[in-house]
Amino acid sequence: MVSSEQRRREAARKKYLRQQERREAARRRARTRTAVIASALAVVLAGGAAVYAVGGIGGDEKDTASKAQESPEPTKAADPCEKPAAGEVKKMSFKKEPKLTVDTDADYTMNLATTCGDIPLELDAKNAPHTVNSFDFLAGEGYFDHTKCHRLTSAGIYVLQCGDPEGTGAGDPGYTIPDENLKSKKLKGGVYPAGTVAMANRYNAQDDSNRDSGGSQFFLVYQDSQLPPDYTPFGTVSKEGMKVLQKIAEAGEQTGMGDGAPNATVVIDKATVEKS
């Protein structure tokens, strides 16, 4: 005959096993989500659906219900940013990359005057001349003015993505620029350190296709992020800019899955590049 104490112990054992299974399932989902987010950067220019593909990952209905019980839906954070300046995005496209006129011996800085505060960037013209030259050109044309930073990731990789006039992840300037500086000593151990400014692109590591596919979209790393060295690093965010990035990151993103539009209304009111 089974005693009440034995039944109690058996029930406790089964409960423990169920908890372990749920935790392992959660870890598997997290690993899968991180891998998808990382790969999504490679196709970020291919279309808006690719950008938010990570939001659709999940299990069956039973698993979803279990997850909902374990972690309730996050409350949308208050918007920490101001209203955008008056004006509209200029719709423009260019047939080819601008002529390379950047001075590789000079210092270039870019300032993103955003609704959340200024984000000054130091640009690396010496090691990424095509990229800096393109940004100098586009900023001079007003290409980035009034555009939204459309994507914030907070699981596995920690970046704010900007530079798309369409705000969907599909926009580009009509031309592409070559990958540069991929062997930078700053990218140690497959990590893009906090403060890195890098290009998004369409590169597919599985078949090594779509190299040199950067356009106008770029991302600002607000926390060390594990990424393969496939995205041109071309600048560094200033300390002042990092404070603004942290404020944006703390407000979270809209899907609650670690990859989506930021809760903060991040609009680049004006982008300027200066040579010194």
Phi, psi and omega in degrees: 000135181276126180283163178297326179294319178295319177297320180297316180295320180294320178296320179294321179297315180295321178297317179299316180297320178297318178298318179296320179296318179296319180295319179293321177297320178296320178295321178296319179297320181296318179296318179296317181297318179298317181295320181291320179299316180298316181289333181296330177301327183290334182246020188298336180268357187282335179165156183300326182296325181294326183297320185254016180302328182298334181293341182269359182286133178182177181261203177284180185298322180296316181294321179296318179296318178299317180295322180296323179290325182286322182221104182296160180304134180291146176279132181296127182288156177292146179285117182274005188251163181274173177287147179296152176292156179297140179138167181232157177293133176277126177273111182216150179216144183238144186286329182209164178302138180296153179303138184284105181237359183297144179267108185288350178264356183260163176263133178239141175232148176235135177244126174260103177277099186253170178293345181258357182129164180287139176237092179283141181233139171263124185262146184255080182292330183295315185262346178222061186297319180296319182292312180295321178300318180295318180292324176299315180296309184296319178297321178296331179276353183079020185298322184272347186296132178073013179271150179271145165277110197267352188217136175229130176245146184214029178217107180088308172238150189228089186221154169249126183252136185220183172094010179249110180299335180279338180071021183242348188094002183249353185282151176205168183274003181099351178222167176240161179234155183288153172293143181218157169060028183286346178257023179304137179293344180287340181267076183265134175064030180067031181238129169268109186291156177306137181098353180287140170249124185218163182272142166275159178200183181257014186301135178247108184291336183295320179239012178055040180254161176064041167292160176056045184243019177290151179230261179239347184280138182218164178227148181250121184272118182260354176205143181316131186229131180281109181214146174291153183284066182244002187236117186308114172276125185225011179185178181224137178280137178289167178300320178299317180294325179296325178297321178293317179300317180297322178298318179295316182296320182296334178285345176079185179237167196280340183274336186076006182254001178095006181201108180180189178293138180294147174295327176288139177277090184265105179239133175277101179295320181205134175243130181226144175241134179233145178254139179223000000 
